[in-house]
Amino acid sequence: MHCWIYKSSRKQEMYLYLADQDGYDDLPEPLLQGFGKPSLVMNLELGSDRKLARVDAGQVLEALRVQGYFLQMPPDLEPDMDYGDRP
């Protein structure tokens, strides 16, 4: 399946995979508001055997087939932890 990958203008390392090149016009409004203006990064042929850096290609393919998009969230670089009182 061919897909197009866009990066978010609002959140670093957030990406949107689309089944249609300009399919972002049909996305839910809350998703578009949070994502910001999409900027095309690349397009590629995606198969279940393809290795992706941070997500499972099978999950992306399933989401593209079912809803037409897959939202890749940025990695959690600093977990929310209570470090307590430190001197």
C-alpha positions in Angstrom: 0.0 0.0 0.0 1.3 3.4 -0.9 1.2 6.0 1.9 2.1 9.6 2.5 3.8 10.8 5.7 3.4 14.3 7.1 5.0 16.0 10.0 3.2 18.2 12.5 3.7 21.9 12.6 2.8 21.9 16.3 4.5 18.9 17.9 8.0 17.8 17.2 8.3 14.1 16.1 4.5 13.7 15.5 3.7 12.2 12.2 0.6 11.4 10.2 0.5 8.5 7.7 -2.2 8.9 5.1 -3.7 6.4 2.6 -4.5 9.3 0.2 -2.0 12.0 -0.6 -4.3 14.9 0.4 -6.5 12.9 2.7 -5.9 15.3 5.6 -9.0 17.3 4.5 -11.2 14.4 5.7 -9.6 14.0 9.1 -11.5 14.7 12.4 -11.3 18.4 13.3 -9.8 17.8 16.8 -7.0 15.8 15.2 -6.3 18.6 12.7 -6.4 21.2 15.4 -3.8 19.3 17.6 -1.6 18.4 14.6 -1.4 21.8 13.0 -0.5 22.3 9.3 0.7 19.1 7.8 4.0 19.2 5.9 4.8 16.3 3.5 8.0 14.5 4.6 7.9 11.5 2.2 5.8 8.9 0.5 6.6 5.2 0.4 5.3 1.8 -0.4 4.3 0.2 2.9 4.1 -3.6 3.4 3.9 -5.6 6.6 7.5 -6.6 6.2 8.8 -3.0 6.0 10.8 -1.8 9.0 9.7 1.5 10.4 11.7 3.4 13.1 9.1 3.8 15.9 6.0 1.9 14.9 4.9 -1.5 13.7 4.2 -1.5 9.9 1.3 -3.9 10.5 -0.4 -1.5 12.8 0.0 1.4 10.4 -1.4 -0.7 7.5 -4.4 -1.7 9.5 -5.2 1.9 10.5 -4.8 3.0 6.9 -7.2 0.4 5.7 -9.8 1.0 8.4 -9.7 4.8 9.0 -7.4 6.1 6.2 -4.8 7.5 8.6 -2.4 6.6 11.4 -1.1 9.1 13.9 2.4 8.5 15.2 2.9 10.2 18.6 6.3 11.6 19.6 8.3 9.4 22.0 8.0 10.2 25.6 11.5 11.4 26.3 11.0 12.3 29.9 8.5 10.1 31.8 6.2 11.8 34.2 7.7 10.8 37.5 7.6 12.1 41.0 11.2 12.4 42.1 10.3 13.6 45.6 12.1 16.2 47.6 15.8 16.2 46.7 18.4 18.2 48.6 
